[in-house]
Amino acid sequence: MNNNYCIIMAGGIGSRFWPLSTPSKPKQFLDVLGIGKSLLQMTFERLTSIAPPENIYIVTNVSYSNLVQEQLPEINRTQILTEPIRKNTAPCIAYASSKIFSINPDATLIIAPSDHLILNEKKFTNILEIAIRSAVNEDRLVTLGIKPTRPDTGYGYIEFEAGENQTGGQVRKVINFKEKPILETAQLFVDSGNYYWNSGIFVWKASTILNALKTFKPKLFQLFSAENNFYNTEKEQDAINKCFEFCEDISIDFAVMEKAQNVDVVLADFDWSDLGTWVSLYQYLEKDKKGNAVIGENIQLVNSKNCLINLSQNKQAIIEGLDNHIVVESDNMLLILSKNDEQNLKKYLENF
Amino acid sequence: MNNNYCIIMAGGIGSRFWPLSTPSKPKQFLDVLGIGKSLLQMTFERLTSIAPPENIYIVTNVSYSNLVQEQLPEINRTQILTEPIRKNTAPCIAYASSKIFSINPDATLIIAPSDHLILNEKKFTNILEIAIRSAVNEDRLVTLGIKPTRPDTGYGYIEFEAGENQTGGQVRKVINFKEKPILETAQLFVDSGNYYWNSGIFVWKASTILNALKTFKPKLFQLFSAENNFYNTEKEQDAINKCFEFCEDISIDFAVMEKAQNVDVVLADFDWSDLGTWVSLYQYLEKDKKGNAVIGENIQLVNSKNCLINLSQNKQAIIEGLDNHIVVESDNMLLILSKNDEQNLKKYLENF
């Protein structure tokens, strides 16, 4: 029996990728790279190197469960866990962990967001194996930290114990979690060498996280543990719907990670992005000599440079005279935006 | 009986208004001003001030006859004359003139393109009345010349006899028709005061133009006069289809106007544009303080100036950071083009 289980969190609405992402088809379901696979499909595929497909669970909002089944036809409907309402990551993890624990009390869980980009999959698998060893052998709550390549103010940071010679080498004890910093602070973090980006990827035994929840969020633990008799029966969804109605809206970081003492970070250096913005996606796209990243089959791009163009496949377009712009078209929506004005996209969206 | 008849020429394909105009719905059928009426509808309406609706005929390509009927439901199907193939203006005029002559030998014809813009409709009507007087009383071939407001190199020019005190005042004898000039020549034309833009609007008696055709293009005249017995019968379309197969592909300017001696121009100063380009349309659109002309209901235009935006009504758009651009979206097509690169649009279209 393979004890490795994955929980892919796929309930987000990803408004920042408008107009490609919409509440009815958010970011994780999109082929943002134009390679024929959605981010969810890439995440699933990547995790099959560490767990058998039947051990990979997708937690999503009830409104997306059909989309998940469509994009991952190889999984069983029972591997799709549906949340009736959005309640952040702690309830999601409490639910999935309790359920998997009821199936296999020796389960090790790899928790991963569905909408991030990870390159260097071999490195990724190696890092996960290190994380699993620490989680299994030493009952640790393990998080993956990414070596920062710039003082990004869009990411949280993990402060960890210094020193090459400590046990584990790549595995370090976490001192602190830091929310998104201002630029000056981010620069200090990067310069110090003891701060890595918080990837939101976690590894732990089901028993370890349930113990931690019992300690730090006993009510949340109780809600989902009381349902033990219902898991994997016809009554599961009804029971879970009630749990979500009553449970707290809180992230796993706040609920557990910032309080627990047995938290490790594995220092990773694979290419990673949370793809939080169009510009962050642009960095990972293939570009022509003039720095244009173009997704679309029938586009004439003329006298333009450093642009990100993403049009639906059947769109015939002439685009001339743009510099540093994002142009994205989807269904009834069109975005033309200077890259350096991207921080205002959310504000513009609120004006509709 | 009202002897005034209009012939609206509506067979063009207007490729320069891509992507709004397409071969399946060219410029004359579009509401390019965003006012709820197509150019054809505006042309028809304008001409009802000079001729009763039942005397207004539309000549169009067979592929557009349903579109004409749709846009002008008030006219009888028999008022739509269909050309089986595109053969320029002389055959179109020979056909319509012969047919109307067979209905009313005293008919006076006002020939007008369907896809031009004319403001100051009162002035337009007055000018037409002057033209009709000259055409009827003196058997003249009358053309409307527009006072040039700039040395436009996109228009043909009409050279006319100078002198305020000549007969007619506003009616002058034409000396010469000039093809689209280079800028220096256009400037000389404008400075001289004896050159007006050629509007392509003509006024003459049916008998006068048929006589002119008989003199200068006897074969063309013969073709369409031989069909006298078929006009206004069930056999008309078949007969006309054969005529078009055999007739010359030539403009009325080349066929008649440049050769005839009895040609007058009425000097007009209403606002007129052949709407040959997006930029020429832009000049006539209502603009905001920053010089943006926006057609579309749900568009946020930010940090942008001197733009022409034309999106379909249901399109939700954020457009930011553009200067002097044309942005037009329609169905599966998108155009983003610097205004000063518009002359290359045709070239880009050929690349598809």
HADDOCK unambig.tbl for C-alpha pairs under 7 A between the chains (distance, minus, plus):
assign (segid A and resid 314 and name CA) (segid B and resid 332 and name CA) 6.61 0.50 0.50
assign (segid A and resid 315 and name CA) (segid B and resid 332 and name CA) 4.78 0.50 0.50
assign (segid A and resid 315 and name CA) (segid B and resid 333 and name CA) 5.58 0.50 0.50
assign (segid A and resid 316 and name CA) (segid B and resid 332 and name CA) 5.98 0.50 0.50
assign (segid A and resid 316 and name CA) (segid B and resid 333 and name CA) 4.69 0.50 0.50
assign (segid A and resid 316 and name CA) (segid B and resid 334 and name CA) 6.35 0.50 0.50
assign (segid A and resid 317 and name CA) (segid B and resid 333 and name CA) 5.51 0.50 0.50
assign (segid A and resid 317 and name CA) (segid B and resid 334 and name CA) 4.57 0.50 0.50
assign (segid A and resid 317 and name CA) (segid B and resid 335 and name CA) 5.72 0.50 0.50
assign (segid A and resid 318 and name CA) (segid B and resid 334 and name CA) 6.41 0.50 0.50
assign (segid A and resid 318 and name CA) (segid B and resid 335 and name CA) 4.97 0.50 0.50
assign (segid A and resid 318 and name CA) (segid B and resid 336 and name CA) 6.16 0.50 0.50
assign (segid A and resid 319 and name CA) (segid B and resid 335 and name CA) 5.96 0.50 0.50
assign (segid A and resid 319 and name CA) (segid B and resid 336 and name CA) 4.60 0.50 0.50
assign (segid A and resid 319 and name CA) (segid B and resid 337 and name CA) 6.00 0.50 0.50
assign (segid A and resid 320 and name CA) (segid B and resid 336 and name CA) 5.80 0.50 0.50
assign (segid A and resid 320 and name CA) (segid B and resid 337 and name CA) 4.72 0.50 0.50
assign (segid A and resid 320 and name CA) (segid B and resid 338 and name CA) 6.33 0.50 0.50
assign (segid A and resid 321 and name CA) (segid B and resid 337 and name CA) 6.30 0.50 0.50
assign (segid A and resid 321 and name CA) (segid B and resid 338 and name CA) 5.63 0.50 0.50
assign (segid A and resid 332 and name CA) (segid B and resid 314 and name CA) 6.61 0.50 0.50
assign (segid A and resid 332 and name CA) (segid B and resid 315 and name CA) 4.78 0.50 0.50
assign (segid A and resid 332 and name CA) (segid B and resid 316 and name CA) 6.01 0.50 0.50
assign (segid A and resid 333 and name CA) (segid B and resid 315 and name CA) 5.57 0.50 0.50
assign (segid A and resid 333 and name CA) (segid B and resid 316 and name CA) 4.69 0.50 0.50
assign (segid A and resid 333 and name CA) (segid B and resid 317 and name CA) 5.51 0.50 0.50
assign (segid A and resid 334 and name CA) (segid B and resid 316 and name CA) 6.36 0.50 0.50
assign (segid A and resid 334 and name CA) (segid B and resid 317 and name CA) 4.58 0.50 0.50
assign (segid A and resid 334 and name CA) (segid B and resid 318 and name CA) 6.43 0.50 0.50
assign (segid A and resid 335 and name CA) (segid B and resid 317 and name CA) 5.72 0.50 0.50
assign (segid A and resid 335 and name CA) (segid B and resid 318 and name CA) 4.97 0.50 0.50
assign (segid A and resid 335 and name CA) (segid B and resid 319 and name CA) 5.95 0.50 0.50
assign (segid A and resid 336 and name CA) (segid B and resid 318 and name CA) 6.16 0.50 0.50
assign (segid A and resid 336 and name CA) (segid B and resid 319 and name CA) 4.60 0.50 0.50
assign (segid A and resid 336 and name CA) (segid B and resid 320 and name CA) 5.78 0.50 0.50
assign (segid A and resid 337 and name CA) (segid B and resid 319 and name CA) 6.00 0.50 0.50
assign (segid A and resid 337 and name CA) (segid B and resid 320 and name CA) 4.72 0.50 0.50
assign (segid A and resid 337 and name CA) (segid B and resid 321 and name CA) 6.29 0.50 0.50
assign (segid A and resid 338 and name CA) (segid B and resid 320 and name CA) 6.34 0.50 0.50
assign (segid A and resid 338 and name CA) (segid B and resid 321 and name CA) 5.63 0.50 0.50
